[in-house]
Amino acid sequence: MIQMFHVSKSYASAPPCLTDVTLQIDKGEFVFVTGPSGAGKSTLLKLMFCAERATSGQVLVDGRNLGRIRNSAVPFLRRNVGVVFQDFKLLLQRTVSENVAFPLQVLGVSRVECEERVRKMLRRVGLAHKADSLPPRLSGGEQQRVVIARALVNEPTILLADEPTGNLDPELTIEILDLLCDVNVRGTTVVVATHDASVLTRYRKRIIRLQGGRVVFDGNELRGRALMAAG
Amino acid sequence: MRALANTAYFWRCAVQGVRRAPLVHLLAVFTIGMVLLAAGLARSGISLLDSLTESIGGEVELTVYLREGATESSAAEVARLLGSKTGGSAMVVTPEAALARLRAELRGVGDALRDLPSNPLPYSVQLRVAPALRNPAALRALAAEARAMPLVQDADYGEEAVARLTAISRAVRYAGLVAFTVIGLATVFIVAATLQLAIYARRDEIEIQKLVGATNRFVKAPFLVEGGIQGVLGAALALAALWAFSQAVGPKLQLLFAFLLRPGAQLSLVSPSVACELLLGGGVLGLSGSFVAVGRFLKT
């Protein structure tokens, strides 16, 4: 589903964010990308939905080589990839429903169908009763669930979540990750970037650990935990 | 179905955009309105000039001078031929009558003509053409046709005056076109600047749209509709101002410029064709402004 071959990413007059990253994420997998701040987690995710382009190496998503697709084809790739942003990126003057409906409007879904699908999605994330609320009136966890609903409403095959629990307390963190696990069980490939070690120990999933822009570990939770404890 | 949903969405977004930043849009509408008002007034001025050219063309009679040696009967034949061709009236002027007329026109100096050994003036035919042919182009064609007749020496209808007026009218028209192009471009940039403020206010929305898979065309469309709405509202404003102007000073202008107008012609500032032209102009200005603004924003 997602393949990276010797991928590097660097910006002018700055040390490289990613160096020689090679990895493969299969369809239906749940993967944590972890590492300290500045390790390159967000950059890795950005490469996967073409928010950034690799300086060298190849990134393949769903069989498409992102280094070779034209800018005009990027929107069509993104329609198949849901993204949960660390800073939510919600429109504060729009209601929860309107925020969730955004990807459907882009797809040209009719108003009636759009309302129906948004209602179903809000029910799924437990926010049906907040459909007409504005985001500032929601808690952090609720706002994050709105973002997840928006990312999933057009049924993408891949869900990328960049620090989805970064600003949440432990209880809400579990709530959000349970939701992401549920999404994964339904067949969506989920990639979550997090630096929260407690999350890694609670959910026994594959871990890709980055340090200084390099993959220093790619394996299951137990070995990852041992590695994190070691340094 | 998808196109319909998209169209409905673009219109909803455009109307919401106008509602969210009414002052910015009002400024753009006002700018477009003023430019179109000026264009509408200029158009009336040009049509007034056209009318003057046509009326002068209509007033001038076509005088056909026959060759030396032409007789009264041959002059009558030419008059009959030209009269039947044009559907107007043709009158033969004998050399004696022409000389008498010249003498009268020269007044005091006219008596000098008595000393001429013989009358140098030829037979001529004075032609008053039918109203439908009273325009420079028809007169020019008729004069050319008369000149081609074997007995005819020359034909005159005040060609120079008509040509000069036509040239003035053309120059004014070109000058107006250049001025409108320059002002139109300036308006496009003013509208673009105002719309850029509206776009900037919605930059978060655009960013999210792009992140969830919106194409540039999808992002642009509501702003283009907004620009179109501004253009149409600007045109409506210009039309309303033109109508008010014509109501307030129209009758006075009609009296003032009556000498320039053809008999029975009305000085009209607002007509269906003017309305269509202004609406089209407004639409083009609004769309161009929004196209420039959103294009510039998406590039950055």
Interface residues (C-beta under 8 A of the other chain):
Chain A: F49 A51 S72 P75 F76 L77 R78 R79 V83 F85 K89 L91 F102 P103 Q105 V106 L107 G108 V109 S110 R111 R150 N154
Chain B: M1 R2 A3 L4 A5 N6 A8 Y9 D204 E205 E207 I208 Q209 K210 L211 V212 G213 A214 T215 N216 F218
